[in-house]
Amino acid sequence: MPNRSWLLLATRNPGKLRELRALLAGLPLRLLTPADLNLHEPTEEKGLDYAQNAGLKARALAHASGLWTLADDTGLEVEALGGAPGVRSARLVSEQGTDAERRARLLELLAAHPPPWPAHFRTCLALSDPKGKLEVAEGACSGEIVAQARGTGGFGYDPVFLVAGTGKTMAELTLDEKNRVSHRAAAVRALLPILRRRLGLPPEAGSA
C-alpha cells in the first residue's frame, strides 16, 4: 500500500481535527486533511445512521486520494425528543446554520418538556482503505442538556451538554479532559487495535 503511514482525516471541522490529532498523536502517522490535498468537494450525508454517513465520507475521500481515510459522524440524542436531533444534529437549522443557532433551536424544542433532559453524544468512526473496504467503531458519552450555555471550549452542542459525573459541560473541559471522557475518544479507543494492525504495530501493552 502506498504511503502506509499516511492517514487522511475526512473532516473540515477544525474542532474535530484538533481532537482527532490529539487522540491519534501516539501513533506513527502523518495526519492529512482534505485541504492538504486540495480536495474540497463535500460528501452528501444521506445515510440513515452514523455508520452509513461516516462510511460514505470515508469511502469518497479514500477513492479521491488513494489513501487510507478516517471519517467521523457524530450526533446528539436527547431522550425527551425521541433521540433527535440524531443524524441531523449538524443540520438542525440549515446547512449554513451556526453552532449558536443550532443550540438555540435545540432549547426551543426542549421548552415544551420539563427538565432534566437526559442526552447522549454518539460517534461512529469509519476507516476506509483506498479500495473502499470499511472498518467501523463507535463510542458514546452520557449526560444531560442544560438551559444555559457554559464554557468556551469545544464546539457544536458542547456548551449545553453536561457530562455525567463531571459537573461540567463539554465546553468547560480542557482538551485533555474531553479526550478522556468524550464519545469521540471512546470511538478512537475502539478503533486503535484496527489501526495498529493496519500499520503492522504490536498491540498496546496489556491488550489481549
MARLO-986293 format. One line per 5 residues: number of its first residue (from 1); their letters; for each residue x negated, y negated, z negated of N, C-alpha, C, O. Coordinates in steps of 0.02 Angstrom, whole numbers, plus 50000, padded with zeros to 5 digits. Example, Ala and Ser with C-alpha at 12.3 -4.5 7.8 and 13.67 -1.06 7.14 Angstrom:
1> as> 49340:50284:49610:49385:50225:49610:49340:50165:49610:49288:50166:49577 ~ 49358:50112:49646:49316:50053:49643:49355:49998:49606:49330:49943:49598 .
! end
This chain:
1> mpnrs> 49958:50060:50000:50000:50000:50000:49956:49938:50000:49912:49932:49957 ~ 49966:49891:50046:49926:49830:50046:49940:49788:49985:49996:49788:49958 ~ 49888:49751:49963:49896:49704:49907:49928:49738:49846:49978:49715:49819 ~ 49897:49794:49826:49926:49836:49773:49938:49797:49709:49985:49813:49672 ~ 49897:49747:49695:49904:49711:49631:49945:49647:49637:49948:49608:49589 .
6> wllla> 49977:49637:49694:50019:49578:49702:50092:49596:49688:50116:49649:49707 ~ 50127:49550:49655:50198:49559:49641:50234:49494:49655:50216:49442:49627 ~ 50284:49496:49698:50324:49437:49714:50383:49433:49666:50421:49481:49660 ~ 50390:49376:49633:50447:49364:49588:50501:49328:49628:50493:49271:49649 ~ 50557:49363:49639:50609:49339:49685:50656:49290:49651:50716:49303:49644 .
11> trnpg> 50629:49234:49629:50671:49182:49600:50639:49114:49612:50577:49108:49616 ~ 50681:49063:49617:50658:48994:49622:50674:48956:49558:50663:48895:49554 ~ 50700:48991:49508:50719:48960:49445:50656:48952:49402:50626:49002:49383 ~ 50636:48890:49388:50574:48880:49350:50575:48910:49281:50523:48932:49256 ~ 50634:48912:49249:50639:48942:49183:50626:49017:49185:50589:49044:49144 .
16> klrel> 50657:49051:49234:50646:49123:49241:50573:49137:49258:50544:49184:49231 ~ 50544:49097:49303:50474:49108:49321:50428:49102:49261:50383:49142:49251 ~ 50440:49051:49219:50398:49040:49160:50403:49101:49113:50352:49124:49087 ~ 50463:49126:49103:50472:49183:49058:50442:49246:49086:50407:49283:49051 ~ 50454:49259:49151:50427:49320:49181:50351:49320:49182:50320:49371:49170 .
21> ralla> 50322:49262:49197:50249:49258:49197:50221:49276:49128:50172:49312:49123 ~ 50252:49249:49076:50229:49264:49008:50239:49337:48991:50195:49368:48960 ~ 50296:49366:49010:50311:49435:48993:50267:49485:49030:50255:49540:49005 ~ 50242:49466:49089:50201:49511:49129:50127:49495:49124:50086:49524:49159 ~ 50109:49448:49080:50040:49423:49077:49990:49478:49059:49931:49471:49076 .
26> glplr> 50011:49531:49025:49965:49583:49005:49946:49632:49060:49903:49675:49049 ~ 49977:49627:49118:49963:49673:49173:49916:49641:49224:49918:49580:49234 ~ 49874:49681:49256:49828:49654:49306:49862:49640:49373:49849:49673:49423 ~ 49907:49590:49372:49947:49573:49430:49934:49502:49452:49924:49458:49410 ~ 49935:49490:49516:49939:49422:49542:50012:49409:49557:50041:49439:49603 .
31> lltpa> 50043:49364:49518:50114:49350:49525:50124:49293:49575:50096:49239:49568 ~ 50165:49306:49625:50179:49258:49678:50253:49238:49675:50294:49274:49647 ~ 50267:49180:49704:50336:49156:49709:50355:49149:49783:50310:49147:49825 ~ 50419:49145:49799:50438:49133:49869:50406:49070:49898:50387:49069:49956 ~ 50399:49018:49857:50368:48956:49881:50295:48967:49901:50271:48936:49948 .
36> dlnlh> 50260:49011:49864:50190:49026:49881:50184:49055:49952:50133:49044:49985 ~ 50235:49090:49974:50233:49123:50039:50276:49087:50091:50286:49112:50146 ~ 50300:49027:50072:50341:48987:50117:50405:49025:50138:50427:49021:50195 ~ 50433:49060:50090:50497:49095:50100:50551:49055:50065:50554:49053:50003 ~ 50594:49024:50103:50643:48978:50074:50715:48997:50086:50760:48963:50060 .
41> eptee> 50728:49050:50124:50797:49068:50139:50827:49103:50079:50803:49157:50060 ~ 50880:49075:50048:50910:49108:49989:50948:49171:50008:50974:49176:50064 ~ 50951:49218:49963:50990:49279:49972:51059:49270:49941:51065:49251:49883 ~ 51112:49283:49980:51179:49276:49954:51193:49329:49901:51183:49389:49913 ~ 51215:49307:49843:51229:49353:49788:51301:49376:49793:51346:49349:49760 .
46> kgldy> 51312:49427:49834:51380:49451:49847:51393:49519:49815:51444:49551:49829 ~ 51348:49541:49771:51357:49605:49738:51413:49602:49686:51433:49549:49664 ~ 51437:49661:49667:51491:49666:49618:51466:49669:49547:51504:49661:49500 ~ 51400:49680:49538:51372:49682:49472:51300:49657:49474:51274:49641:49528 ~ 51268:49653:49416:51199:49627:49413:51151:49669:49453:51107:49643:49487 .
51> aqnag> 51157:49735:49448:51111:49779:49483:51115:49769:49558:51063:49768:49592 ~ 51175:49761:49585:51182:49751:49657:51151:49684:49677:51116:49681:49728 ~ 51164:49632:49639:51136:49566:49656:51060:49567:49652:51026:49542:49697 ~ 51033:49596:49599:50960:49599:49593:50930:49640:49649:50878:49622:49677 ~ 50963:49696:49666:50938:49737:49721:50939:49702:49788:50892:49709:49828 .
56> lkara> 50992:49664:49801:50995:49626:49864:50937:49577:49869:50905:49572:49922 ~ 50923:49541:49815:50869:49492:49816:50801:49526:49822:50758:49504:49861 ~ 50791:49580:49784:50726:49614:49786:50712:49643:49855:50657:49634:49881 ~ 50761:49676:49884:50751:49707:49949:50739:49655:50004:50696:49664:50047 ~ 50777:49601:50002:50771:49550:50054:50701:49519:50054:50671:49512:50107 .
61> lahas> 50675:49502:49996:50610:49470:49993:50553:49521:50001:50499:49503:50025 ~ 50564:49583:49980:50513:49634:49993:50506:49646:50068:50450:49653:50093 ~ 50562:49647:50103:50560:49656:50176:50526:49596:50209:50486:49604:50255 ~ 50543:49535:50186:50515:49475:50217:50441:49467:50204:50404:49441:50246 ~ 50418:49489:50145:50349:49477:50125:50303:49536:50136:50242:49527:50142 .
66> glwtl> 50331:49597:50138:50289:49657:50141:50257:49673:50074:50210:49712:50071 ~ 50283:49644:50020:50254:49653:49953:50305:49686:49906:50366:49681:49917 ~ 50279:49719:49855:50323:49739:49800:50355:49677:49771:50321:49626:49761 ~ 50419:49680:49756:50456:49620:49737:50500:49636:49676:50533:49688:49673 ~ 50501:49589:49629:50541:49596:49569:50594:49541:49568:50578:49482:49573 .
71> addtg> 50658:49561:49563:50713:49513:49561:50753:49522:49496:50756:49576:49467 ~ 50782:49467:49475:50819:49464:49412:50890:49439:49427:50900:49391:49464 ~ 50940:49473:49398:51007:49444:49397:51032:49447:49326:51029:49499:49293 ~ 51056:49390:49302:51074:49383:49232:51143:49351:49225:51161:49308:49265 ~ 51180:49372:49176:51245:49343:49164:51260:49337:49090:51232:49372:49048 .
76> levea> 51306:49292:49074:51332:49283:49007:51401:49313:49004:51444:49297:49045 ~ 51413:49357:48956:51478:49390:48948:51508:49370:48882:51480:49385:48829 ~ 51565:49337:48884:51599:49312:48824:51661:49354:48812:51704:49359:48856 ~ 51666:49383:48752:51721:49429:48738:51789:49396:48745:51836:49427:48772 ~ 51796:49334:48721:51861:49300:48724:51884:49288:48796:51943:49278:48809 .
81> lggap> 51837:49289:48843:51853:49278:48914:51853:49343:48953:51848:49342:49014 ~ 51858:49399:48917:51860:49463:48951:51795:49482:48986:51796:49519:49035 ~ 51739:49456:48961:51675:49470:48992:51652:49418:49042:51596:49423:49069 ~ 51694:49369:49056:51674:49315:49102:51626:49267:49064:51625:49266:49003 ~ 51587:49228:49101:51583:49223:49174:51545:49280:49208:51551:49287:49269 .
86> gvrsa> 51507:49320:49172:51476:49380:49200:51433:49365:49262:51390:49321:49261 ~ 51446:49403:49316:51405:49395:49376:51414:49327:49408:51375:49308:49452 ~ 51464:49289:49387:51474:49222:49415:51447:49168:49369:51464:49109:49376 ~ 51405:49187:49321:51379:49138:49273:51345:49079:49305:51355:49022:49284 ~ 51305:49091:49357:51269:49036:49390:51315:48996:49436:51296:48943:49460 .
91> rlvse> 51375:49022:49449:51420:48989:49495:51486:48971:49462:51539:48970:49494 ~ 51483:48958:49397:51545:48946:49359:51580:48882:49382:51641:48879:49380 ~ 51542:48831:49403:51573:48770:49428:51566:48765:49504:51616:48753:49538 ~ 51506:48773:49530:51493:48772:49602:51421:48791:49612:51382:48793:49564 ~ 51403:48804:49674:51333:48821:49690:51286:48764:49671:51228:48776:49653 .
96> qgtda> 51311:48702:49675:51270:48644:49661:51277:48618:49589:51248:48567:49571 ~ 51316:48653:49549:51328:48630:49481:51265:48631:49438:51220:48670:49451 ~ 51263:48588:49388:51206:48584:49343:51218:48630:49283:51274:48652:49270 ~ 51164:48643:49246:51171:48683:49186:51220:48651:49137:51261:48685:49107 ~ 51215:48585:49129:51259:48549:49083:51332:48555:49104:51376:48562:49062 .
101> errar> 51345:48553:49169:51414:48560:49194:51440:48630:49182:51499:48639:49166 ~ 51398:48680:49190:51420:48749:49177:51435:48759:49103:51483:48792:49085 ~ 51392:48731:49060:51406:48738:48988:51471:48703:48969:51509:48729:48929 ~ 51483:48644:48997:51544:48607:48982:51605:48646:49005:51656:48649:48970 ~ 51601:48676:49064:51657:48716:49089:51670:48777:49046:51727:48794:49032 .
106> llell> 51616:48809:49023:51624:48867:48979:51661:48847:48915:51707:48883:48894 ~ 51643:48791:48885:51676:48769:48823:51748:48749:48836:51791:48757:48793 ~ 51762:48722:48895:51832:48707:48913:51873:48772:48914:51929:48774:48888 ~ 51846:48824:48945:51881:48887:48949:51892:48918:48880:51942:48951:48868 ~ 51845:48906:48834:51850:48935:48768:51895:48895:48721:51912:48919:48667 .
111> aahpp> 51913:48835:48740:51952:48791:48696:52019:48822:48676:52045:48807:48623 ~ 52046:48866:48718:52110:48898:48703:52103:48958:48657:52152:48989:48638 ~ 52041:48976:48639:52029:49035:48598:51995:49014:48533:51947:48976:48534 ~ 52020:49037:48476:51988:49017:48413:51920:49050:48405:51911:49108:48423 ~ 51871:49012:48379:51805:49042:48365:51810:49090:48306:51859:49088:48269 .
116> pwpah> 51760:49133:48296:51697:49137:48333:51706:49168:48402:51756:49201:48417 ~ 51656:49155:48445:51658:49179:48514:51599:49226:48527:51549:49204:48555 ~ 51605:49290:48507:51550:49337:48520:51534:49341:48594:51578:49336:48637 ~ 51470:49349:48609:51448:49349:48679:51384:49390:48685:51351:49407:48636 ~ 51367:49406:48746:51306:49443:48762:51275:49413:48825:51310:49395:48872 .
121> frtcl> 51210:49408:48824:51172:49396:48886:51151:49465:48912:51131:49508:48873 ~ 51156:49474:48977:51135:49538:49007:51092:49524:49069:51110:49482:49111 ~ 51037:49560:49075:50991:49552:49131:50980:49619:49165:50972:49670:49131 ~ 50979:49619:49230:50957:49677:49269:50898:49656:49311:50901:49606:49347 ~ 50844:49694:49307:50786:49684:49350:50784:49739:49403:50796:49797:49388 .
126> alsdp> 50770:49719:49464:50763:49767:49519:50693:49759:49549:50673:49704:49567 ~ 50658:49815:49554:50591:49816:49584:50597:49853:49650:50618:49911:49652 ~ 50577:49820:49704:50582:49850:49771:50513:49856:49802:50472:49810:49798 ~ 50500:49914:49833:50439:49919:49873:50454:49889:49942:50512:49874:49957 ~ 50403:49880:49984:50415:49848:50049:50465:49884:50093:50492:49854:50140 .
131> kgkle> 50477:49949:50081:50524:49987:50121:50595:49985:50093:50641:50013:50123 ~ 50604:49952:50035:50671:49945:50007:50690:49995:49954:50747:49995:49931 ~ 50643:50039:49933:50658:50085:49878:50660:50048:49813:50614:50010:49797 ~ 50713:50058:49774:50725:50018:49714:50715:50058:49650:50728:50118:49646 ~ 50691:50022:49599:50692:50044:49530:50727:49989:49491:50715:49930:49504 .
136> vaega> 50770:50007:49442:50806:49955:49405:50798:49966:49330:50787:50022:49306 ~ 50803:49912:49293:50800:49914:49220:50845:49859:49193:50853:49807:49225 ~ 50875:49871:49135:50921:49823:49106:50903:49805:49034:50869:49843:49000 ~ 50926:49747:49014:50917:49726:48945:50975:49681:48924:51006:49649:48967 ~ 50988:49677:48859:51043:49636:48834:51024:49603:48768:50978:49626:48734 .
141> csgei> 51059:49550:48752:51048:49514:48690:51117:49491:48664:51157:49463:48701 ~ 51130:49505:48600:51195:49488:48570:51192:49422:48532:51140:49402:48507 ~ 51250:49389:48528:51255:49327:48491:51325:49300:48495:51373:49338:48500 ~ 51331:49234:48492:51396:49201:48499:51387:49131:48527:51333:49102:48523 ~ 51441:49106:48556:51440:49039:48584:51456:48988:48530:51500:49000:48488 .
146> vaqar> 51419:48933:48529:51433:48878:48483:51459:48818:48522:51445:48810:48581 ~ 51498:48776:48487:51533:48722:48521:51489:48662:48538:51507:48622:48581 ~ 51431:48656:48505:51386:48601:48518:51319:48627:48541:51290:48671:48509 ~ 51294:48599:48595:51228:48620:48620:51174:48602:48570:51176:48549:48539 ~ 51126:48648:48561:51072:48638:48513:51007:48661:48545:51004:48714:48576 .
151> gtggf> 50955:48619:48538:50889:48638:48562:50873:48610:48630:50917:48592:48668 ~ 50809:48606:48644:50785:48577:48707:50747:48626:48750:50725:48609:48805 ~ 50738:48688:48726:50702:48738:48766:50750:48777:48809:50810:48765:48810 ~ 50722:48826:48845:50763:48870:48885:50797:48834:48943:50775:48782:48966 ~ 50852:48864:48967:50888:48838:49024:50957:48871:49026:50971:48914:48984 .
156> gydpv> 50998:48851:49072:51064:48882:49080:51107:48874:49018:51117:48818:48994 ~ 51133:48929:48993:51178:48929:48935:51141:48934:48869:51172:48938:48817 ~ 51075:48933:48870:51035:48942:48809:51055:48896:48752:51058:48918:48695 ~ 51069:48831:48765:51084:48786:48708:51150:48801:48672:51160:48777:48616 ~ 51194:48841:48701:51257:48857:48667:51262:48930:48649:51315:48954:48629 .
161> flvag> 51207:48967:48654:51206:49038:48637:51166:49048:48573:51105:49042:48573 ~ 51202:49063:48518:51170:49075:48454:51149:49149:48451:51191:49194:48455 ~ 51084:49160:48445:51057:49228:48448:51069:49263:48381:51052:49237:48328 ~ 51099:49321:48384:51115:49359:48323:51053:49369:48280:51000:49389:48304 ~ 51061:49355:48215:51008:49368:48167:50954:49316:48163:50907:49323:48123 .
166> tgktm> 50959:49262:48202:50906:49211:48202:50929:49144:48173:50887:49106:48149 ~ 50994:49129:48175:51017:49063:48155:51000:49009:48204:51009:48950:48190 ~ 50974:49028:48263:50953:48979:48313:50985:48995:48380:51001:49053:48395 ~ 50995:48943:48420:51015:48954:48489:50953:48975:48529:50896:48966:48506 ~ 50964:49003:48588:50908:49020:48631:50864:48959:48645:50803:48965:48652 .
171> aeltl> 50896:48900:48650:50859:48840:48666:50819:48813:48607:50776:48770:48616 ~ 50832:48839:48546:50793:48819:48487:50734:48865:48475:50692:48850:48432 ~ 50729:48920:48511:50674:48966:48504:50614:48942:48544:50622:48912:48597 ~ 50554:48955:48520:50495:48944:48562:50494:48998:48617:50531:49047:48613 ~ 50452:48988:48668:50448:49037:48721:50426:49105:48693:50453:49157:48713 .
176> deknr> 50378:49105:48647:50357:49168:48617:50414:49202:48579:50423:49262:48584 ~ 50452:49162:48540:50509:49190:48504:50561:49218:48551:50587:49273:48541 ~ 50577:49180:48603:50627:49202:48651:50605:49267:48685:50646:49312:48696 ~ 50541:49271:48701:50516:49330:48737:50508:49391:48691:50485:49443:48714 ~ 50526:49384:48628:50529:49442:48584:50600:49469:48578:50610:49529:48565 .
181> vshra> 50651:49426:48588:50719:49447:48573:50767:49443:48633:50823:49468:48628 ~ 50747:49414:48688:50795:49399:48741:50812:49460:48783:50777:49511:48782 ~ 50867:49453:48819:50890:49502:48868:50838:49515:48922:50826:49572:48941 ~ 50806:49462:48945:50755:49469:48998:50694:49506:48971:50666:49548:49006 ~ 50675:49491:48910:50619:49527:48879:50634:49601:48872:50591:49643:48886 .
186> aavra> 50695:49618:48852:50714:49688:48845:50712:49724:48912:50691:49781:48916 ~ 50734:49690:48965:50733:49720:49031:50661:49731:49055:50645:49782:49084 ~ 50618:49682:49043:50547:49690:49062:50516:49748:49024:50479:49787:49053 ~ 50530:49753:48959:50502:49809:48920:50524:49876:48950:50484:49923:48953 ~ 50587:49881:48972:50611:49942:49002:50579:49957:49069:50571:50014:49089 .
191> llpil> 50558:49904:49104:50528:49911:49171:50453:49924:49168:50425:49951:49216 ~ 50420:49907:49113:50347:49911:49111:50319:49981:49127:50270:49985:49164 ~ 50349:50036:49102:50322:50101:49122:50323:50113:49197:50278:50144:49224 ~ 50374:50087:49231:50379:50094:49304:50324:50053:49337:50291:50077:49383 ~ 50313:49992:49314:50260:49951:49342:50192:49982:49331:50149:49980:49375 .
196> rrrlg> 50182:50010:49272:50118:50042:49258:50105:50101:49304:50049:50110:49328 ~ 50156:50141:49317:50148:50197:49364:50131:50172:49433:50089:50200:49467 ~ 50166:50119:49454:50154:50090:49521:50083:50066:49528:50053:50071:49582 ~ 50054:50038:49474:49986:50012:49475:49934:50066:49462:49874:50053:49467 ~ 49956:50126:49445:49909:50178:49429:49875:50168:49362:49820:50192:49351 .
201> lppea> 49909:50131:49316:49881:50119:49250:49905:50172:49201:49959:50200:49210 ~ 49865:50186:49149:49888:50233:49098:49947:50205:49059:49955:50144:49056 ~ 49987:50248:49030:50043:50223:48988:50016:50182:48930:49958:50189:48910 ~ 50059:50139:48904:50040:50099:48845:50025:50145:48787:50055:50199:48780 ~ 49979:50124:48744:49963:50163:48685:50025:50175:48643:50063:50129:48629 .
206> gsa> 50035:50237:48622:50093:50254:48581:50154:50274:48619:50203:50297:48589 ~ 50153:50267:48686:50212:50286:48726:50205:50359:48745:50150:50387:48749 ~ 50262:50390:48756:50262:50462:48772:50239:50474:48844:50236:50531:48867 .
! end
